[in-house]
Amino acid sequence: MAGVNQINLNESKKVVPLNTWVLISNFKVSYNLLRRPDGTFNRHLAEFLDRKVPSNVNPVDGVFTFDVIIDHPTSLLSRIYRPITAEESQLSIADLEKPVDSDVVPVIIFFHGGSFAHSSANSAIYDTLCRRLVRICKGVVVSVNYRRTPENRYPCAYDDGWTALKWVNSRPWLQSQKDSKVHIYLVGDSSGGNIVHNVALRAVKEGIEVLGNILLNPMFGGQERTESEKRLDGKYFVTIQDRDWYWRAFLPEGEDRDHPACNPFGPRAKSLEGMKFPKSLVVVAGLDLIQDWQLDYFEGLKRDGQEVKLLYLEKATIGFYLLPNNDHFYTVMDEITDFVSSNC
């Protein structure tokens, strides 16, 4: 077994940029420390290991941030990211909820990754990513600190996503001047991409308009073992055993991986045919062992008549969009910019 692990280690080092390899490898080590065989999770150690950054009213790289409790019963917090103009060198509390001043301002609701168990809205890697989204999309980002598993199983993360969507949609200061509407996009990576799909489903049913979904390496699965799961098991940071642990921790007790939360186009899922589902951009890394399930999601949307674009990056691995040290990073940032600006 040690020999196999060494081979996998060498393979990933040849493909992945060094600083990305170090970043993801460190996550892998800490994640293995935090998961327990009995399904529990060392949350105290997780919070200690997760490098966090505070919000900042004093702008950094043209973006200022502030934290807001948007639901007191659940203590649901969101971090708001806003761009500054050339005239706004000094900001006060009154500026935090100043109405946006452009004809069309995209508002991105962001759901971080971490397999439903790790990371938060104030994790340093996601704070950096959200600042980039503000700059490339010329909009506002609301990053949701949803409740995590296994302390808070399905559907808590979806409920928090829905609460955040309703909150954003009801903020007058986020309305674009062109039509007095909030121009909402849902964006997420890994488990956050899964949340995007499920919040968008509820938005359609409840009549809140979402202009588009962006899913980065979304976390889906199913009971069947796919070709990519078998071929890439353990080769690029993630094992099938890892994925199974997170699904057991997230899904309702006694459920299997064909639950619609895991397998949205599986045997127990409802068709989206005839539904006015938001247009979607699905980003798939060719070295992610669950890529077959991500491709199945793309095919499912297409089969049900929904507008969807696939960005398949053959040599990309998980987390490639977190650091600007590879061509895939710039490709996906350009795609996100084009996707959002197409409605502006």
Backbone hydrogen bonds in HBPLUS format (Angstrom, degrees):
<---DONOR---> <-ACCEPTOR-->    atom                        ^
c    i                          cat <-CA-CA->   ^        H-A-AA   ^      H-
h    n   atom  resd res      DA  || num        DHA   H-A  angle D-A-AA Bond
n    s   type  num  typ     dist DA aas  dist angle  dist       angle   num
A0005-ASN N   A0001-MET O   3.05 MM   4  6.35 163.5  2.08 154.3 158.1     1
A0006-GLN N   A0002-ALA O   3.00 MM   4  6.23 150.7  2.09 145.4 153.4     2
A0007-ILE N   A0003-GLY O   3.04 MM   4  6.32 155.9  2.10 148.3 154.2     3
A0008-ASN N   A0004-VAL O   2.99 MM   4  6.28 165.9  2.01 155.7 159.0     4
A0009-LEU N   A0005-ASN O   2.90 MM   4  6.07 153.1  1.97 144.6 152.3     5
A0010-ASN N   A0006-GLN O   3.00 MM   4  6.25 160.2  2.04 149.7 153.9     6
A0011-GLU N   A0007-ILE O   2.95 MM   4  6.22 159.5  2.00 153.5 159.4     7
A0012-SER N   A0008-ASN O   3.06 MM   4  6.25 167.5  2.07 152.5 154.7     8
A0013-LYS N   A0009-LEU O   3.12 MM   4  6.31 151.3  2.20 145.0 152.9     9
A0014-LYS N   A0010-ASN O   3.19 MM   4  6.42 140.0  2.36 143.6 152.8    10
A0014-LYS N   A0011-GLU O   3.20 MM   3  5.36 131.9  2.45  98.6 110.8    11
A0015-VAL N   A0012-SER O   3.25 MM   3  5.31 131.8  2.50  96.5 108.4    12
A0016-VAL N   A0012-SER O   2.92 MM   4  5.84 170.0  1.93 159.5 162.3    13
A0020-THR N   A0017-PRO O   3.04 MM   3  5.36 121.0  2.41 106.4 121.6    14
A0021-TRP N   A0017-PRO O   2.80 MM   4  6.03 159.6  1.85 159.6 166.7    15
A0022-VAL N   A0018-LEU O   2.87 MM   4  6.18 156.9  1.92 154.4 160.3    16
A0023-LEU N   A0019-ASN O   3.01 MM   4  6.11 161.8  2.05 138.1 143.4    17
A0024-ILE N   A0020-THR O   2.90 MM   4  6.09 177.1  1.90 162.4 161.5    18
A0025-SER N   A0021-TRP O   2.87 MM   4  5.82 153.5  1.94 142.5 151.1    19
A0026-ASN N   A0022-VAL O   2.93 MM   4  6.05 154.1  2.00 147.5 153.7    20
A0027-PHE N   A0023-LEU O   3.10 MM   4  6.46 155.3  2.17 145.9 152.7    21
A0028-LYS N   A0024-ILE O   2.86 MM   4  6.13 157.9  1.91 148.2 154.6    22
A0029-VAL N   A0025-SER O   2.98 MM   4  6.28 159.2  2.02 150.8 154.7    23
A0030-SER N   A0026-ASN O   3.06 MM   4  6.30 170.0  2.07 152.7 155.2    24
A0031-TYR N   A0027-PHE O   2.74 MM   4  5.89 163.4  1.77 159.3 164.7    25
A0032-ASN N   A0028-LYS O   3.03 MM   4  6.20 154.6  2.10 146.3 152.3    26
A0033-LEU N   A0029-VAL O   3.21 MM   4  6.52 141.0  2.37 139.8 150.2    27
A0033-LEU N   A0030-SER O   3.02 MM   3  5.05 124.0  2.35  95.2 110.1    28
A0034-LEU N   A0030-SER O   3.07 MM   4  6.32 139.6  2.24 146.4 157.5    29
A0034-LEU N   A0031-TYR O   3.16 MM   3  5.11 126.9  2.46  93.2 106.7    30
A0035-ARG N   A0031-TYR O   3.20 MM   4  6.39 153.2  2.27 155.2 158.8    31
A0042-ASN N   A0034-LEU O   3.04 MM   8  4.97 159.9  2.08 136.2 142.7    32
A0036-ARG N   A0040-THR O   3.09 MM   4  5.40 149.1  2.19 164.1 154.6    33
A0039-GLY N   A0036-ARG O   2.97 MM   3  5.54 160.2  2.01 124.4 126.4    34
A0043-ARG N   A0041-PHE O   3.04 MM   2  5.72 122.8  2.38 109.3  93.3    35
A0046-ALA N   A0042-ASN O   3.01 MM   4  6.21 152.0  2.09 145.4 154.3    36
A0047-GLU N   A0043-ARG O   2.93 MM   4  6.18 157.9  1.98 154.3 157.8    37
A0048-PHE N   A0044-HIS O   3.16 MM   4  6.40 148.7  2.26 139.6 148.3    38
A0049-LEU N   A0045-LEU O   2.94 MM   4  6.17 153.1  2.01 152.3 158.6    39
A0050-ASP N   A0046-ALA O   3.02 MM   4  6.07 137.8  2.20 145.4 155.8    40
A0124-ALA N   A0051-ARG O   2.78 MM  73  5.79 169.7  1.79 159.0 156.0    41
A0053-VAL N   A0122-ASN O   2.88 MM  69  5.69 152.9  1.96 159.1 168.2    42
A0065-THR N   A0056-ASN O   2.79 MM   9  5.09 164.0  1.82 137.0 140.7    43
A0060-VAL N   A0063-VAL O   2.88 MM   3  5.36 166.4  1.90 146.3 144.8    44
A0063-VAL N   A0060-VAL O   3.09 MM   3  5.36 153.4  2.16 108.8 116.8    45
A0084-ILE N   A0062-GLY O   3.09 MM  22  5.65 147.1  2.21 141.4 141.3    46
A0064-PHE N   A0082-ARG O   2.93 MM  18  5.54 161.0  1.96 163.5 165.9    47
A0082-ARG N   A0064-PHE O   2.94 MM  18  5.54 169.9  1.95 166.4 169.8    48
A0066-PHE N   A0080-ILE O   3.10 MM  14  5.39 144.0  2.23 138.9 149.2    49
A0080-ILE N   A0066-PHE O   2.82 MM  14  5.39 174.8  1.83 163.4 161.8    50
A0068-VAL N   A0078-SER O   2.90 MM  10  5.46 161.4  1.94 159.3 165.6    51
A0078-SER N   A0068-VAL O   2.88 MM  10  5.46 153.8  1.95 152.3 160.7    52
A0070-ILE N   A0076-LEU O   2.78 MM   6  5.77 145.7  1.90 160.1 171.8    53
A0075-SER N   A0071-ASP O   2.90 MM   4  5.64 110.7  2.39 136.3 155.1    54
A0076-LEU N   A0071-ASP O   2.96 MM   5  5.06 141.5  2.11 147.4 148.4    55
A0075-SER N   A0072-HIS O   3.14 MM   3  4.60 144.8  2.27  92.6 103.1    56
A0145-ASN N   A0077-LEU O   2.95 MM  68  5.44 159.0  1.99 163.6 164.6    57
A0079-ARG N   A0143-SER O   2.87 MM  64  5.11 156.2  1.93 145.3 150.5    58
A0143-SER N   A0079-ARG O   2.87 MM  64  5.11 165.9  1.89 154.1 152.4    59
A0081-TYR N   A0141-VAL O   2.76 MM  60  4.97 159.5  1.80 156.8 160.2    60
A0141-VAL N   A0081-TYR O   3.06 MM  60  4.97 159.4  2.10 137.0 143.5    61
A0088-GLU N   A0085-THR O   3.05 MM   3  5.37 155.6  2.12 110.6 118.1    62
A0095-ASP N   A0092-SER O   2.96 MM   3  5.44 150.0  2.05 112.3 121.1    63
A0096-LEU N   A0093-ILE O   3.21 MM   3  5.62 157.4  2.26 111.6 117.9    64
A0098-LYS N   A0095-ASP O   3.26 MM   3  4.99 160.1  2.30 109.2 105.6    65
A0100-VAL N   A0173-TRP O   3.03 MM  73  6.06 149.2  2.13 144.1 148.8    66
A0177-GLN N   A0102-SER O   3.24 MM  75  6.16 167.1  2.26 153.1 149.3    67
A0178-LYS N   A0103-ASP O   2.83 MM  75  4.57 163.3  1.86 132.9 130.7    68
A0140-VAL N   A0106-PRO O   3.00 MM  34  6.47 156.1  2.06 157.8 165.1    69
A0107-VAL N   A0183-HIS O   2.73 MM  76  5.71 164.7  1.75 168.0 163.8    70
A0185-TYR N   A0107-VAL O   2.92 MM  78  6.14 151.0  2.01 152.2 151.7    71
A0108-ILE N   A0140-VAL O   2.79 MM  32  6.18 160.2  1.83 166.1 165.9    72
A0142-VAL N   A0108-ILE O   2.73 MM  34  6.11 162.2  1.76 164.3 167.3    73
A0109-ILE N   A0185-TYR O   2.80 MM  76  6.16 169.8  1.81 171.5 171.0    74
A0187-VAL N   A0109-ILE O   2.95 MM  78  6.13 169.0  1.96 157.8 157.6    75
A0110-PHE N   A0142-VAL O   2.81 MM  32  5.94 157.7  1.86 137.5 145.2    76
A0144-VAL N   A0110-PHE O   2.99 MM  34  6.21 167.4  2.01 175.9 171.9    77
A0111-PHE N   A0187-VAL O   2.85 MM  76  6.33 149.7  1.94 149.7 159.9    78
A0117-ALA N   A0114-GLY O   2.99 MM   3  5.74 147.2  2.10 126.9 128.1    79
A0118-HIS N   A0114-GLY O   2.87 MM   4  4.32 167.0  1.88 129.9 133.1    80
A0149-THR N   A0116-PHE O   2.83 MM  33  5.71 157.8  1.87 142.9 147.8    81
A0123-SER N   A0120-SER O   3.19 MM   3  5.25 168.7  2.20 108.5 109.7    82
A0126-TYR N   A0123-SER O   3.11 MM   3  5.52 123.8  2.44 107.9 121.3    83
A0127-ASP N   A0123-SER O   2.88 MM   4  6.08 151.1  1.96 157.7 167.3    84
A0128-THR N   A0124-ALA O   3.05 MM   4  6.23 161.5  2.08 151.1 154.6    85
A0129-LEU N   A0125-ILE O   3.20 MM   4  6.37 155.0  2.27 133.3 140.1    86
A0130-CYS N   A0126-TYR O   2.92 MM   4  6.03 161.8  1.95 146.5 150.8    87
A0131-ARG N   A0127-ASP O   3.12 MM   4  6.33 152.0  2.20 144.7 151.8    88
A0132-ARG N   A0128-THR O   3.13 MM   4  6.45 151.3  2.22 145.9 153.5    89
A0133-LEU N   A0129-LEU O   3.00 MM   4  6.37 151.9  2.08 147.4 155.4    90
A0134-VAL N   A0130-CYS O   3.05 MM   4  6.36 150.9  2.14 146.6 153.5    91
A0135-ARG N   A0131-ARG O   3.16 MM   4  6.47 160.3  2.20 146.6 151.1    92
A0136-ILE N   A0132-ARG O   2.88 MM   4  6.12 171.7  1.89 163.2 164.6    93
A0137-CYS N   A0133-LEU O   3.01 MM   4  5.73 151.8  2.09 140.0 147.4    94
A0138-LYS N   A0134-VAL O   2.85 MM   4  5.40 121.1  2.21 133.6 145.3    95
A0139-GLY N   A0134-VAL O   3.36 MM   5  5.17 145.4  2.49 126.1 135.4    96
A0152-ASN N   A0148-ARG O   3.00 MM   4  5.48 141.6  2.15 129.4 137.0    97
A0156-CYS N   A0153-ARG O   2.90 MM   3  5.94 159.6  1.94 140.8 139.6    98
A0154-TYR N   A0250-PHE O   2.88 MM  96  5.64 178.3  1.88 154.4 153.8    99
A0158-TYR N   A0155-PRO O   3.00 MM   3  5.29 116.0  2.43 106.5 122.2   100
A0159-ASP N   A0155-PRO O   2.85 MM   4  6.09 159.4  1.89 161.1 168.2   101
A0160-ASP N   A0156-CYS O   2.91 MM   4  6.17 156.6  1.97 152.6 158.6   102
A0161-GLY N   A0157-ALA O   2.99 MM   4  6.21 149.2  2.08 140.1 148.8   103
A0162-TRP N   A0158-TYR O   2.90 MM   4  6.18 154.5  1.96 149.6 156.3   104
A0163-THR N   A0159-ASP O   2.92 MM   4  6.19 156.7  1.97 147.1 153.6   105
A0164-ALA N   A0160-ASP O   2.96 MM   4  6.17 156.8  2.01 145.4 151.4   106
A0165-LEU N   A0161-GLY O   2.97 MM   4  6.23 153.8  2.04 144.7 151.9   107
A0166-LYS N   A0162-TRP O   3.00 MM   4  6.27 165.9  2.02 154.9 157.6   108
A0167-TRP N   A0163-THR O   2.98 MM   4  6.16 157.2  2.03 146.6 153.4   109
A0168-VAL N   A0164-ALA O   2.92 MM   4  6.12 169.1  1.93 155.2 157.4   110
A0169-ASN N   A0165-LEU O   2.94 MM   4  6.07 165.9  1.96 152.6 156.9   111
A0170-SER N   A0166-LYS O   3.13 MM   4  6.22 128.3  2.41 138.1 149.8   112
A0170-SER N   A0167-TRP O   3.16 MM   3  5.28 140.1  2.32  99.3 110.5   113
A0171-ARG N   A0168-VAL O   3.20 MM   3  5.48 171.2  2.21 113.8 116.2   114
A0174-LEU N   A0171-ARG O   3.10 MM   3  5.58 164.5  2.13 116.4 121.3   115
A0175-GLN N   A0172-PRO O   3.13 MM   3  5.43 166.0  2.15 113.7 117.0   116
A0176-SER N   A0181-LYS O   2.81 MM   5  5.68 162.9  1.84 153.5 147.5   117
A0180-SER N   A0176-SER O   2.90 MM   4  5.29 135.8  2.10 154.1 163.5   118
A0211-LEU N   A0184-ILE O   2.80 MM  27  5.77 150.4  1.89 159.0 166.8   119
A0186-LEU N   A0212-GLY O   2.97 MM  26  6.42 161.3  2.01 158.9 163.6   120
A0214-ILE N   A0186-LEU O   2.80 MM  28  6.24 154.0  1.86 160.0 167.2   121
A0188-GLY N   A0214-ILE O   3.10 MM  26  6.57 148.2  2.20 160.6 170.3   122
A0216-LEU N   A0188-GLY O   2.89 MM  28  6.12 174.7  1.90 157.3 159.0   123
A0192-GLY N   A0189-ASP O   2.75 MM   3  4.71 135.9  1.94 141.9 130.3   124
A0190-SER N   A0216-LEU O   2.93 MM  26  6.40 150.6  2.02 167.2 174.9   125
A0193-GLY N   A0190-SER O   2.99 MM   3  5.29 130.4  2.24 104.4 116.9   126
A0194-ASN N   A0190-SER O   3.31 MM   4  6.78 148.9  2.41 145.0 153.4   127
A0219-MET N   A0190-SER O   2.93 MM  29  4.65 149.9  2.02 116.7 109.4   128
A0195-ILE N   A0191-SER O   2.97 MM   4  6.32 152.7  2.05 147.2 154.5   129
A0196-VAL N   A0192-GLY O   2.96 MM   4  6.23 149.7  2.05 142.3 150.5   130
A0197-HIS N   A0193-GLY O   3.30 MM   4  6.63 159.7  2.34 147.6 149.8   131
A0198-ASN N   A0194-ASN O   3.29 MM   4  6.62 164.4  2.31 150.0 153.5   132
A0199-VAL N   A0195-ILE O   2.84 MM   4  5.99 159.0  1.89 160.7 165.8   133
A0200-ALA N   A0196-VAL O   2.94 MM   4  6.02 160.0  1.98 151.7 157.7   134
A0201-LEU N   A0197-HIS O   3.03 MM   4  6.29 150.5  2.12 144.6 152.4   135
A0202-ARG N   A0198-ASN O   3.31 MM   4  6.53 159.0  2.36 138.8 142.9   136
A0203-ALA N   A0199-VAL O   2.90 MM   4  6.16 151.1  1.99 147.6 156.7   137
A0204-VAL N   A0200-ALA O   3.02 MM   4  6.29 155.5  2.08 151.8 156.4   138
A0205-LYS N   A0201-LEU O   3.22 MM   4  6.53 161.6  2.25 146.8 151.3   139
A0206-GLU N   A0202-ARG O   2.88 MM   4  6.04 147.4  1.98 148.8 157.9   140
A0207-GLY N   A0203-ALA O   2.83 MM   4  5.79 116.9  2.24 141.7 154.8   141
A0208-ILE N   A0203-ALA O   2.98 MM   5  4.95 151.1  2.07 138.5 142.6   142
A0213-ASN N   A0279-LYS O   2.83 MM  66  6.26 152.9  1.90 154.8 163.9   143
A0281-LEU N   A0213-ASN O   2.84 MM  68  6.24 148.0  1.94 152.7 163.4   144
A0215-LEU N   A0281-LEU O   2.92 MM  66  6.27 167.1  1.94 169.1 173.3   145
A0283-VAL N   A0215-LEU O   2.86 MM  68  6.07 176.9  1.86 172.2 171.3   146
A0217-ASN N   A0283-VAL O   2.85 MM  66  5.70 152.4  1.92 143.2 152.6   147
A0221-GLY N   A0262-CYS O   2.87 MM  41  5.27 156.5  1.92 134.9 135.0   148
A0230-LYS N   A0226-THR O   3.17 MM   4  6.47 158.9  2.21 150.7 155.6   149
A0231-ARG N   A0227-GLU O   2.92 MM   4  6.08 163.5  1.94 153.4 158.6   150
A0232-LEU N   A0228-SER O   2.91 MM   4  5.73 158.3  1.96 145.2 149.9   151
A0235-LYS N   A0232-LEU O   3.04 MM   3  5.23 164.8  2.06 120.9 125.6   152
A0234-GLY N   A0238-VAL O   2.84 MM   4  5.14 146.9  1.95 140.0 138.6   153
A0243-ARG N   A0239-THR O   3.21 MM   4  6.62 164.0  2.24 152.8 154.3   154
A0244-ASP N   A0240-ILE O   2.90 MM   4  6.16 163.7  1.92 157.7 162.3   155
A0245-TRP N   A0241-GLN O   3.09 MM   4  6.27 154.4  2.16 145.9 151.8   156
A0246-TYR N   A0242-ASP O   3.26 MM   4  6.68 157.7  2.31 153.2 158.1   157
A0247-TRP N   A0243-ARG O   3.07 MM   4  6.41 157.8  2.12 153.9 160.2   158
A0248-ARG N   A0244-ASP O   2.98 MM   4  6.20 161.8  2.01 152.7 157.5   159
A0249-ALA N   A0245-TRP O   2.97 MM   4  6.20 146.1  2.09 143.6 153.6   160
A0250-PHE N   A0246-TYR O   2.95 MM   4  6.09 135.1  2.15 141.1 152.4   161
A0250-PHE N   A0247-TRP O   3.21 MM   3  5.07 129.1  2.48  92.2 105.3   162
A0251-LEU N   A0247-TRP O   2.91 MM   4  5.76 167.1  1.92 154.7 157.9   163
A0255-GLU N   A0252-PRO O   3.01 MM   3  5.64 162.9  2.04 144.3 144.6   164
A0259-HIS N   A0256-ASP O   3.12 MM   3  5.98 153.2  2.19 124.6 126.8   165
A0262-CYS N   A0259-HIS O   2.86 MM   3  5.54 143.9  1.99 123.8 133.0   166
A0263-ASN N   A0259-HIS O   2.87 MM   4  5.95 169.9  1.88 153.6 157.1   167
A0266-GLY N   A0263-ASN O   3.01 MM   3  5.05 154.6  2.08 121.6 117.9   168
A0269-ALA N   A0266-GLY O   3.25 MM   3  5.42 169.6  2.26 112.5 115.3   169
A0275-MET N   A0272-LEU O   2.97 MM   3  5.35 161.2  2.00 133.9 136.4   170
A0280-SER N   A0307-GLU O   3.00 MM  27  6.43 148.0  2.10 138.3 148.2   171
A0309-LYS N   A0280-SER O   2.86 MM  29  6.26 151.6  1.94 149.4 158.3   172
A0282-VAL N   A0309-LYS O   2.88 MM  27  6.22 169.6  1.89 171.3 174.4   173
A0311-LEU N   A0282-VAL O   2.89 MM  29  6.16 165.2  1.91 158.9 158.8   174
A0284-VAL N   A0311-LEU O   2.90 MM  27  6.20 166.3  1.92 156.8 159.9   175
A0313-LEU N   A0284-VAL O   2.95 MM  29  6.26 170.4  1.96 173.3 176.0   176
A0288-ASP N   A0285-ALA O   3.14 MM   3  5.47 160.0  2.18 120.7 119.7   177
A0286-GLY N   A0313-LEU O   2.75 MM  27  5.63 167.5  1.76 146.2 141.6   178
A0287-LEU N   A0316-ALA O   2.91 MM  29  5.83 141.1  2.06 172.1 174.4   179
A0291-GLN N   A0288-ASP O   2.98 MM   3  5.42 151.6  2.06 128.4 126.8   180
A0293-TRP N   A0290-ILE O   3.02 MM   3  5.50 129.0  2.29 110.2 122.4   181
A0294-GLN N   A0290-ILE O   3.21 MM   4  6.61 149.3  2.31 146.7 155.9   182
A0294-GLN N   A0291-GLN O   3.09 MM   3  4.89 117.1  2.50  90.9 106.8   183
A0295-LEU N   A0291-GLN O   2.79 MM   4  6.05 157.8  1.84 155.8 161.5   184
A0296-ASP N   A0292-ASP O   2.91 MM   4  6.04 144.7  2.03 135.3 145.5   185
A0297-TYR N   A0293-TRP O   3.01 MM   4  6.23 142.3  2.16 134.9 144.2   186
A0298-PHE N   A0294-GLN O   3.09 MM   4  6.47 157.1  2.15 146.2 151.2   187
A0299-GLU N   A0295-LEU O   2.93 MM   4  6.20 164.3  1.95 150.4 154.5   188
A0300-GLY N   A0296-ASP O   2.82 MM   4  5.96 147.2  1.92 141.7 151.3   189
A0301-LEU N   A0297-TYR O   3.02 MM   4  6.32 158.8  2.07 153.9 157.7   190
A0302-LYS N   A0298-PHE O   3.05 MM   4  6.31 165.1  2.08 151.5 155.9   191
A0303-ARG N   A0299-GLU O   2.78 MM   4  5.89 159.1  1.82 148.0 154.3   192
A0304-ASP N   A0300-GLY O   3.05 MM   4  6.19 145.3  2.17 142.1 150.3   193
A0306-GLN N   A0301-LEU O   2.91 MM   5  5.22 163.4  1.94 156.6 151.8   194
A0305-GLY N   A0302-LYS O   3.05 MM   3  5.21 157.2  2.11 110.6 112.8   195
A0316-ALA N   A0313-LEU O   3.18 MM   3  5.50 168.6  2.20 117.0 119.4   196
A0320-PHE N   A0317-THR O   3.37 MM   3  5.90 145.5  2.50 141.4 137.2   197
A0322-LEU N   A0319-GLY O   3.10 MM   3  5.53 165.5  2.12 120.2 121.7   198
A0329-PHE N   A0326-ASN O   3.17 MM   3  5.54 128.3  2.45 105.1 116.5   199
A0331-THR N   A0327-ASP O   2.98 MM   4  6.23 153.5  2.05 151.8 160.2   200
A0332-VAL N   A0328-HIS O   2.97 MM   4  6.19 165.4  2.00 156.4 158.3   201
A0333-MET N   A0329-PHE O   3.04 MM   4  6.26 154.8  2.10 148.4 155.8   202
A0334-ASP N   A0330-TYR O   3.02 MM   4  6.12 156.3  2.08 142.6 148.5   203
A0335-GLU N   A0331-THR O   3.03 MM   4  6.29 153.1  2.11 144.6 152.4   204
A0336-ILE N   A0332-VAL O   2.93 MM   4  6.13 156.7  1.98 147.7 153.3   205
A0337-THR N   A0333-MET O   3.00 MM   4  6.20 161.8  2.03 146.2 151.3   206
A0338-ASP N   A0334-ASP O   2.98 MM   4  6.21 164.5  2.00 150.4 154.2   207
A0339-PHE N   A0335-GLU O   2.87 MM   4  5.99 157.8  1.92 147.5 154.2   208
A0340-VAL N   A0336-ILE O   3.01 MM   4  6.19 164.2  2.03 154.9 157.5   209
A0341-SER N   A0337-THR O   2.89 MM   4  5.95 165.3  1.91 152.4 157.4   210
A0342-SER N   A0338-ASP O   3.08 MM   4  5.96 131.6  2.32 140.3 149.0   211
A0343-ASN N   A0340-VAL O   3.35 MM   3  6.18 169.3  2.36 120.0 122.7   212
A0344-CYS N   A0341-SER O   2.99 MM   3  4.99 162.4  2.02 107.6 113.2   213
